[in-house]
Amino acid sequence: MALSESQQWKEPGGPPSPPLGQLQATAGQPRQPWPGAMGPPVMGQPVVGPPPRLTTARPPTPAAAYGAWQGVLKPPTFRVSTPRPTYREALPIRGQMVAIGGAVGAAWMLLFGLMMNGSARGYVWITIVAGILAWAAAAILARFGDRGVAVGVAASSGVAVAIAGVLVAYRLAGGDWLLW
């Protein structure tokens, strides 16, 4: 495929390209350099390349002048193998203590449930009172005692109070409000 004269690549700032037939004749002629690539910069053309050095080399250090390695010039050693700090909770909650707290809370609620004489209204009220007392004990345990036991007590008493709430809702659906 032949290129016409208008389709040929032209070097920017260079002489116009010769016609297609004269390409072999210009092969021996030297090419013009790119601006700033060789020789001093010409006025009006940009300078390409690193900036000139303003100073000479730095003077050698005293240790290098004597040829000895001074201890004060020794670089610091970096310890890469030091372990990262481990942050642990001050009072961790153990599963065994949560289970003990749950068993104690369940026994507490069972004790209050068995003390009732058999009416649903009395069971609901005694369960609410026992739940409030258990939650107060759990709050005191969480602040001053074992938080695992506090979690177990609060969870088991919460389940018991929820069962009493289901009983109230069931009786309310039948038209009977147990709490008054």
C-alpha positions, -999 to +999 in steps of 0.1 A: +000+000+000+015+033-011+012+064+010+006+097-005+026+128+004+000+141+028-002+108+047+035+105+054+048+111+089+067+144+093+092+152+120+080+182+140+101+213+135+121+195+108+124+201+071+094+191+049+095+155+039+105+148+003+081+132-021+079+094-021+102+090-050+131+108-033+133+088-001+164+069-011+182+102-019+178+116+017+190+084+035+226+096+036+219+131+049+222+137+087+190+142+107+184+172+129+184+164+166+154+168+188+153+201+208+176+199+238+188+164+231+223+175+219+243+206+222+235+238+240+199+249+242+188+272+215+168+303+225+131+295+224+134+257+226+128+238+258+157+222+277+154+184+281+174+165+307+184+166+344+192+200+360+229+209+362+249+201+394+253+232+416+279+218+441+307+193+441+307+161+461+304+161+499+335+159+519+342+124+535+333+118+571+361+115+597+357+077+599+360+074+561+390+097+562+408+075+587+396+043+571+382+029+603+346+021+613+336+042+643+311+028+668+290+060+668+284+057+631+271+022+634+234+021+622+209+010+648+197-025+648+160-030+641+144-060+659+118-074+635+111-105+656+095-087+685+059-100+691+030-077+688+013-068+721-017-089+731-046-070+745-067-092+768-099-084+787-093-077+823-122-098+835-130-124+808-163-142+808-159-180+808-185-204+795-184-225+826-193-195+848-222-185+824-236-221+828-233-219+866-251-185+866-278-200+843-283-229+866-285-207+897-310-183+879-331-212+868-332-227+904-341-192+917-370-188+893-381-224+899-381-218+937-404-188+933-426-206+908-431-235+932-440-212+961-472-201+943-505-216+954-517-225+918-534-194+904-520-179+871-523-143+885-501-152+915-476-171+893-472-141+870-468-116+899-443-138+918-423-144+886-421-106+879-409-100+915-384-128+913-372-116+879-366-081+892-347-094+922-326-117+899-318-088+875-307-067+905-284-095+917-271-098+881-263-060+881-245-063+914-225-093+901-217-076+869-203-046+888-185-062+917-184-099+911-181-124+882-196-111+850-201-146+836-224-156+865-242-123+860-249-131+823-262-166+832-285-152+860-298-125+837-304-148+808-323-175+828-344-150+847-352-132+814-365-165+799-387-171+830-402-136+828-408-141+791-427-173+798-448-154+823-454-128+796-465-155+772-490-167+798-503-131+802-507-127+765-525-160+762-550-151+789-554-117+774-564-132+741-592-150+760-604-117+775-588-120+809-561-095+821-540-112+848-520-083+861-549-064+878 
